Each structure stands twice: as structure tokens, then as C-alpha cells.
Amino acid sequence: MKEGKAFLKSKMKWVGLVGLVLSVFSLFVHFLLARFTEDGFSEYQSSITIFSWRPVFEATDLSRTSPLYRRLWGPVGQLESLQPHANTKGYYADPGAQSSGYIFVRIQGGFHEIRSSICDVVAVSRFLNATLVVPEIQQTTSKKGISSQFKSFAYLYNEETFMAALAKDVNIVKTLPKSLKSARRNKEIPVFRVPYAASPYYYLHNVLPILIKHSVVELVVSDGGCLQAILPPDLEEYQSLRCRVAFHALRFRQDVQDLATNILHRLRAPGRPFIAFDPGMTRDALAYHGCSELFQDVHAELIQHRRAWMRKRGIIKGQLSVNSAKQRLKGSCPLTPEEVGILLRAYGYSWDTIIYVSGGEVFGGQRTLIPLHGLFENVVDRTSLSTSWELSRIYGREANLDESYPRAPPSAQVETKLDAWKNSGPRPRPLPPPPARPKTYNIEGWWGWVAESDNEPESTVVELRTNAHKLLWEAIDYTVAVEADVFIPGLDSDGKGHPNFASLVMGHRLYQSAASKTYRPDRKEVVRLLDQIHGHIYHANHSWLTSIRRHMRSSLIDGLIEASNKSKSSSLLSHPVPECSCLRPNPSETLSNASTPSVHLQVHAALGVVHRCPAWMDGEKNLSSNEKDNEEDIDENDPSSSRLFLQHAGSHDAGGEDINLKEESQFEDQEEDGGD
């Protein structure tokens, strides 16, 4: 009996040991799978992830051949002849083997400033026959707390693609030679703080002699561009070079590009086109243009504080206190999300249209987007089309920061209390006040100081890390906005009066696909039209809707021509026509009477496009002249789009019940009569 019990115990021990070994082996296998199949796991997780966006659509969809669909989503026929052409147009030598020296560049600013500056410094390097060191992006390298696996330029852009794409344009190296590295560490190399939009002759007369003497110079670019937008005719090739940099050489880091592509696929998964909208409502832009009274809370005070800071540094010359209502009437303030939503609904976009909000964070928070959500059901952004895991993956491996959690005020030490009690004197003398606690502000940490200090506090490590993350967020938004079926901006200038994120998107769209719909509404005219029906804004009459539609349609061409006259001098990338475009001949226009030039030719002449595309680009199919004319002559008094606008008011506004079917029928009859 005893032997049987001993055998049983021994057997149980062996079973337990085998189970333990199997458990350890299973854990080891799981660790190996997690280590070596990260990509496959991410694809699997992406396929099963349930995102926060729940698309809501009508049962019926517009036919792609219907006149209304072509008016809302179809290409702009007058611009279909414009094609991207950034190739060299004449003799273009390879970069010389004998370099003038090395140019080391530090770029400060946000996404749009970095992108513009990189294009300029490449052109400057070729102009001076210098070797360019891959630029250093201060937005990331000067910030603490970001991942150490990415350094400077490679945090945002693909370094290898950048160097390979420009191999025949300029000599580029990753780092300075060792001897010059030590000289830079000891601050022994000349430094130039380059002015905004500097002339080529500034570099020729000021920078080049120093470069030749010292073999290296450091350029600090902080205003979003270091070379003037319009160059003399003999420097035409440098304009094409800047376009090649912006639209071909600057590719985002691969994992950032992959996430942007995934978001695009998720946007297009329902099988419907979408609109990209950039509000442009940043704190700096609102302060620069004097639009603080658009807010009636602490945000107005924050804007005024920033405006005072700008006045001290000479960024703005105007008064501190500005009448925001007058600024809005002048068209200086951005269109609010509600105003843009009303424009789109009035033009004919239905309540279930997909709208992607791009351009980073909106100053004022998500509450400023509430009216837009009320007008459209499918308003999304990068956060509703991706998971936090996907976003955190592009940040790289970052150390945990204690500041990421709100800290409670430190309690008084027990020893301090006892010491104060012992030394308090005869009773009943009251105890002295407790030790002073360090000053803390609101949990958000970014506005609690306003009520107590005139000076903005230093940015925390968490805020610095967030600023670096914003570069990646805007890279995703930039990719989505460029590929969108329709784009509309709320504002086209930044906090220094220079072209902003939306301007670069519109310029890229103009280069890549000029015929895609990009609205450029005149804010002054839009404000005037909106003020006409201020008291009954969701119950528009026939003439008002007609005016809105006519303005929106004309902004596709007139806004572009106006940008070529006003904004071209500020940024080449926001308006790369005619330097980086060519005309693809249209047989129907060639056969037309020369004495009566078509509207298309008039538009091309207004934009200054004279270069004909190479012969290899003539094989693509053109729309016939009649089809183009039909696309542009679709009646803006379309009854179905009017009904869409009024239906939304009836379903979401309490007063919508006053609009009955009889009134709507009469309204449609008026439109069918063709009265304006």
C-alpha cells in the first residue's frame, strides 16, 4: 500500500513538472511570435479594429452620371489641360564635383514652415554650388521626451528617398565631416539667421564669400522660407527644382505614410467621395488677424495675450485691441466650421457627406466643431479613423513621463508639523501657516496661468513631446487632404501672414491634379452673404441659395486667378503655376476659331501658363469640349440641392416644420423657370 502511494505521488510530481515545462515553452513561443511577427500582427489588429466612426448614409446615392454629382464632385473642366511638369526645361548640369563648402541648416517652426524651408535651402545650395547637410528640424531635436530612434529630419521625412531623388540636383550628405563637427560644437563656424524670402543676391554677396573662406556655414531658418517666391527669368530652373523637392523628394517616413494610406482606404471604404476641410483656426493666426472676439471665454484672453507677445517682437504693427467684427467683415478672420458647413449644405452637399477635418488641432477645442457635426453626420478626423495603438506606433519607443499624469499638491511633512507645534509658544496661540506649496494651475496646464500672470509659463516636457507629435499628425492630414475629392479651407494664412497648411495643400493639389475641386471662397463675400440671412440662416430663400452656389462655383477659377495675383509673391509651393505646370493640347481647342478664344484658353492666359507638355503626355484621353462646357454650365439652381439644404433644416432645427411640401414645391417650380 505504501509503495502504491509513493508511486502515485511520484507520478503526480512528474505530471506537474511536465506541465510546468510546457507552460514555459508556450510562453517562450509567444514571445518569439510577438518579436518576429510584429508586422503581421499589426495587419491583423487593423483588420479587426472597430473604429469610433459609424458612417450613416441615405439609402439612395447619387448616380455618378447625374448633373448634380458632376457639379459636386466632378473635375473642373477648365483646368484639365494643366498637367504637372517639374522637369528641367533646358540645359541642366549635374552638381559640380568641386563644392564651395558645406551648408548646415537648422529649421524652426511647424509643419508648413519646415516643408517650405527645406525646398528653399535645396535651391540655395545648388545656387551656391554647395554641399547640403540633411537639414535639422528643430521642432523635434530641441524637444525632450521623443523617441531616440528617430533623429531630426528622419523623424518626419524619408531621408534616403530625399537624397536619392535629388542626386542629380545637389550634393547631399547626412552629417558634417568630423573636423567640422568639432568646430560646430565649439561654435567656431559662421551662423546666419536668414531673413524671410531673402533674395538670391543676399546669398551671393553675403553667404558665399564666408562659405568659401570657412568651408562651412550654418543657416538658421525660422519664418517658413528663406528664398523669395518669384525669381528672375534666368533662375527659372530653380523654381522647377523647388517643385521637385516639394512634390517628389519629400516623402514621409514609411510608417507615417502607411498609416495615412490606411486612413484613406477607410475613408473610401463606403464607396463615396469625401471632402477635406482645414479650419485654419490656430491661436497664432487668430492673434495675428485680430479675431479674438470670435470666442467669448478664456480663449479670447489667450489670443490677446499672444497678440501682445507678437507686438513686442515686431511680428505685427497694429494695435493690441482690434475690432474683431470689422476684421471679420473685411475677410481677415477664418470662416468658422459652422459657416463652412452652411456653404457646403447650400451648395448641395447632403447631410451624409463625409467630411475629414485636417490641419492639426482646432483652437477652441471640439466644441467649435459642434455646429459642423449638426449639419453633417459623417464628420471625422484621424482619431476616429485610427486606433491609439496605430498612432503611438509612429511615435516610436518613448519613455514614460511622470508629467503625463496630473500631480496632487504635496502634503505637509509630518516632521514640519511637529516642529511647528513644538515652537508655537504658550497655548492657545494658533499654529503658524503651513509651508508654502508649489504653485499649480489647472490640470490642462496651458491656460490656468492667464488669471495670475502676464507671462506664459515654460512648456512642460509633455507639451514639447506633443508639439513633436503634431508634425506627424499634420503629415497624415496633409496626405489625406491632397488626395481628397474636394478641399475647402477656413483660412489660407498663418500667424505671420504667410501661407499656412491649407495653402500648401491647395498648391500640391493644383500641381498634382489641377482639375480636382478645390474651393477658394472669398471670405469677405461669404460673410456678406451670411449676414443677409443672419436671423433665419437655416431657412434660406431662393435668391440667396443661388448667390451662394454661384460664388462657390466661381471660386474654383476666380479664387485661383486671385491667388496667382495676390498670394504668388508669398510662396511658390502654394501656387506652383505656371513654373511647374504645362498645357496638354486639346484638339477641340486647336480647331476652334482663333478670333474667339475659349474660356479654357482665357483661364490659362490669366494663370500665365505657356509651356506645352512633352509629346509623351499627349496620349491621355481628353474630354470633348461639349462635355466640359456641360460640366461648367450645370444650372446652380438645381432643385434637388435646394431640397437637401431645406430638409436638413427641417430635421435638425425646431423651426423646420414651418416649411411644408407646398412651399417646397413652389420653390422648385421657381428654379425650373430659370429665374435668378
C-alpha angles and dihedrals in degrees: 000000000000091000090053092052092049091050091050092050091048090050092051090051091053091048090051091048092050090049091051092050091049091050092052090047091050092052091048091052091049091051090051092050092049091049101046104030101051094127095050091046092051091052090049093048091048091053094054099037116119108215126208092246114097105183115219118197140170116257090243126057131200116262112246089230095053119110091237093053091050091049093050102037110008124108123271102254096204091062101043092097090062111096132180112260117164096150121119114277100200142006109338120178124208116253111284120257090223104072125198090223142282126309114205113192132197113193121198127190143053133311099287093043092051093049094050093045095052091055091050097049091051090054091046091051092054091044090056093038088237134148111249120218110214102271121256114232107216093195088075108023095052093049123086127219101041124121115286092212090079122057124199111291094023090057088076110011137043104256097195094050091048093054095042095048092053098040091113094045108048140356109255128185130181098229142007119265114269094255092054092043091062091046090054092048088053090047092241098134123088116260125206122194096207118217120235115273094001119190120252087241090060088066093041095053103029110026105031097060091051091045092054092046098048100025089228139053133182120223121200111201116187110152102064101264139035101191129061116256098231115054130189116273092254089062095053093123091062089062090055089047092055089052092050089053095048100040103030114016100043104077121162122245109284099248091047090050091048092053091048090051091050091051090050090052091050091050092052095041093095088058095242133116119248141208125232115211125190111194094195089204100145124152093242094049093048091049094047093052095040098243101140095124091067082085126054100197142052090314090071090056092048091052091050090050090053091047090054089050090051092050092053090054096044096245090127128027100195131096122289094236113055130176101247092194090060091045089053092050089051090054094245096121123074120259108256120238089252092054092049090048091053091050092052094045092047091050091056109268108142127234092257095057113130111242121188114201109213139173104074126276122354114230107242094038132248092318089078088061095052094094090051090052088051091055097042128034098203105057109148142164137187093285094057092048099047139041127248087243091058092048094046090050093063090052090064126218107330128181118247112257123213088212091066088081124059112253122224116229109269114258121235113268119252091232091055091052093050093047092049091049094051093050097042095102129226118350138286088033109127120248119259118257116278119263115284114267122221112265114261130183136200116317091253088059095201102088108018091093095062096085094048108032142037091209123077111234123244114273115261122233089256091054091048090051090049090053089056091048090054089067089061093044091053091046088058092045091047092056093048094045093050091052096043120119090231131017129193127175129210092205134002102203135064136222092292098045091258126124112286138203093292091051092055091048092051091048092050091048090049090053099040101037111001093179095059112107112267114166118210102184120193101242093204092055093043092053090050092052093046092050090056091070099027094134096046103026096153094048101062123178127229099261093049093051089049091052092050093049093047091050094047092049094047091049088069090069108012092048090052093050091047090051089053089055100041111021100036092083090059103051137004092200093059091054112020093171130143096003095060102030138073137195120250107212116247113210093210091055092046091057094046122103111279091213091063107043116199124248088252092060091047090054091049090050091050090052092047096237109157105146115103117221119250117268093254090066094058095080096081117101119257127208114245118257091248092054091051092049091049091052092053097040097056106135111258088210092076108161095210093058090048089053091050091056094047093044090058091052090050095050100041105028124070092224094053093096090074089073105081131185093259093057091046090051091051090049091054091048090055091052092049089055087062097234116158 
